């Protein structure tokens, strides 16, 4: 499944709108429902309004009615191996998953490398801490 998810993320990167950075990123998100949603980064001339691939894919899932938790997310870029998610995307992921979420990135020879969300964001701000 990790390879399929990574391949879908890599394919989604081809749809990226990146006239400023030329840095394409794609994401594929697997939910508990077994549905997979993809997204790509969409830049804006007002850079703060740029939407990352990961948040785009998660937003697409929510807009499509997805209610479950994320099981895994793959992130890929033809511009860079090991394309790590930004802090904002890590926080977004933590809203919709467990701490053990698999985050799949590209290692050597386009082979997937899997890390846990808790490795990338060890001190998550989580909704269970709001009480």
Secondary structure, DSSP 8 states (H G I E B T S, - for coil): -HHHHHHHHHHHGGG-B-TTT----EEEEEETTS-EEEEE-B--SSGGG-B-HHHHHHHHHHHTT--S-EEEEEEEBTTBSS----HHHHHHHHHTEEEEEEEEEE-GGG-EEEEEHHHH-TT---GGG--
